[in-house]
Amino acid sequence: LSSGIFFLELLSAVEPRVVNWNLVTKGESDDEKKLNATYIISVARKLGCSIFLLPEDIMEVNQKMILTLAASIMYWSLQQQGEDASDSFPSPAGTATTTTPEASPAPSVCGEDESSSLGGELSNLSVDDATSDTTVSSQLESEGALVGDEL
């Protein structure tokens, strides 16, 4: 873990083209470990991960900070999978929208489609704005009076 190779492999697994392996060292000396750790942080930030650790945390194998790094990479990977899944479901037969069973109206008992019968009823309705405004305002005033009386 202190050499950083594991995290570079992890980053490469979630996004194969993100790691330039020509820049990676073997991580045998402290200087090489620091270069790898700095590169890990750079690559993770490039992906869009939230990074809270320093290169020294990777070199010293600071368990909690390494856990936050792994969690951040995992969270980024899951977000990408979610975005890919929503983009990969094309609509059937070239239509722009589909209906789900929850969104479709239930069949009526009479065998008539409720959406067509409701549409007819709604088109025949009219609203008198003056009457509805005074009714609502009088209801609010009476409720306000009740609330004021209770206090």
C-alpha positions, 0 to 999 in steps of 0.5 A: 500500500505504501508504494501506491501501486494498489491505488493506481491499479484501483484507479485504472480499474474504474477508469482504464485510460486515466493512469499514465503508467510511464509516470509510475515508479516501482515505489522502492525508495521514499522518493519514488513512493512520494511521487506515486502518492502525489500522482494518485492524488492528482489522478483521483482529483482529475477524475472528480473524487473528493480528496482529503489526504496528503501524499504522506498519508499514503506513504505512512499507510494512515488507515483512516485516510486511506479508507477515505481515499478508497471510499471516494474512488468507490463513490465516484465509480458508482456515480459513473455507473448510475449515469451510464445506466440512465444513458444506456436505456434507449426508449422503445420503438424510437418514442421519447417517453414510456409509461410505467404501470404506476403512472397508467390509469386503472381500468374502470369498472364499466369498461370505459377508459377513465382518462377519457371520461375525466377529460370530458368532465374536466373540459366542462368545468369552469372556475369563477375566480372571484367566488373562489378567492372570496371563499378561500379568504373567508376560510383563511380568516376563520381559521386564523381566528380559531388559531388566534383564539387557541393561543 
